Amino acid sequence: MTDESPDAADMRRQPWRLVPATSDDAAGLTALDLALVRDGRGMVISEEQVRSEAAEAERLATLTEAAPNGTICLLAKVDADTVGAAELRVLSPRRCAHVGLLSLGVHPDWQGKGLGRALMVELIGHARAHSLRRLELCVRADNLRAIALYESLGFITEGVRRGFIALDDGGFADDLLMARWLPERDREDCPLADLGDRVTRS
Ligand SMILES: CC(C)(COP(=O)(O)OP(=O)(O)OC[C@H]1O[C@@H](n2cnc3c(N)ncnc32)[C@H](O)[C@@H]1OP(=O)(O)O)[C@@H](O)C(=O)NCCC(=O)NCCS
């Protein structure tokens, strides 16, 4: 008998493992970005803007150096393949050092299997462990799957950047700023504490 929740047991049965990226992961991340851009859904950059392996290695080396402040690139791997990535960047101005900016991508072949949620839950736990108080992200207003995921994890829409994204057909799409508050580590008496609770239940 175990008192572990069914969710926690399910997460452990998944075929992926979640690991922090190192500069050795540059090729895998570049391949993941290319697959996401070619698929198109939810993405803003185009294929020629995907970072080269060398540029990605350099970026990851810098990011790893920033690790003590909570900044992290978390990868989902299946065997040697990188099938998902989530990044948390802690802002550097001293008065914003409690804020983390998130980004997330799951390989098209692995979408809809719970991996995006697993990466987000892990990153939120990491943010709490580093005493961050506010998490934010940007998402295209037409990316309903991502928005549903973020809302289920307690993020709310704080703002709309109207016409922020230029579409191939000459039109424009809106972009949302979403954010959630985290309770103080060991304390739940923060604004929006109810949102903090939702993560532990997810
Ligand atoms: C958005 C994305 C990260 C979600 O990851 P995922 O692994 O596909 O998502 P999950 O399987 O963990 O599903 C998480 C939630 O997404 C939502 N979702 C999944 N499939 C959906 C669909 N077809 N329609 C609407 N919502 C859907 C549900 O809320 C789901 O919650 P559930 O666990 O209660 O079912 C992933 O689809 C992706 O990388 N898309 C392309 C790039 C992108 O959009 N990145 C985000 C930019 S902000």
The ligand as a Gaussian input file, in Angstrom:
#p B3LYP/6-31G(d) Opt

LIG

0 1
 C        1.270000      23.564000     -26.089000
 C        2.094000      22.329000     -25.773000
 C        3.374000      22.739000     -25.074000
 C        1.276000      21.430000     -24.830000
 O        2.025000      20.266000     -24.569000
 P        1.338000      18.819000     -24.718000
 O        2.325000      17.817000     -24.271000
 O        0.805000      18.689000     -26.078000
 O        0.142000      18.980000     -23.683000
 P       -0.410000      17.888000     -22.659000
 O       -0.595000      16.585000     -23.366000
 O        0.421000      17.906000     -21.425000
 O       -1.833000      18.481000     -22.357000
 C       -1.930000      19.501000     -21.419000
 C       -3.237000      20.203000     -21.535000
 O       -3.320000      20.825000     -22.823000
 C       -4.701000      20.909000     -23.160000
 N       -4.886000      20.202000     -24.420000
 C       -4.222000      19.130000     -24.884000
 N       -4.658000      18.801000     -26.116000
 C       -5.606000      19.720000     -26.406000
 C       -6.429000      19.962000     -27.539000
 N       -6.364000      19.172000     -28.631000
 N       -7.275000      21.013000     -27.490000
 C       -7.352000      21.826000     -26.408000
 N       -6.588000      21.635000     -25.311000
 C       -5.742000      20.604000     -25.319000
 C       -5.495000      20.293000     -22.081000
 O       -5.810000      21.314000     -21.143000
 C       -4.494000      19.361000     -21.456000
 O       -4.865000      19.152000     -20.155000
 P       -5.200000      17.653000     -19.602000
 O       -3.880000      17.170000     -19.118000
 O       -6.164000      17.918000     -18.514000
 O       -5.743000      16.837000     -20.732000
 C        2.448000      21.535000     -27.073000
 O        1.259000      21.157000     -27.709000
 C        3.358000      22.282000     -28.016000
 O        4.576000      22.249000     -27.876000
 N        2.779000      22.973000     -29.016000
 C        3.557000      23.686000     -30.030000
 C        4.432000      24.810000     -29.463000
 C        3.665000      25.672000     -28.500000
 O        2.511000      25.995000     -28.727000
 N        4.331000      26.057000     -27.396000
 C        3.741000      26.931000     -26.411000
 C        4.032000      28.329000     -26.796000
 S        3.447000      29.452000     -25.538000

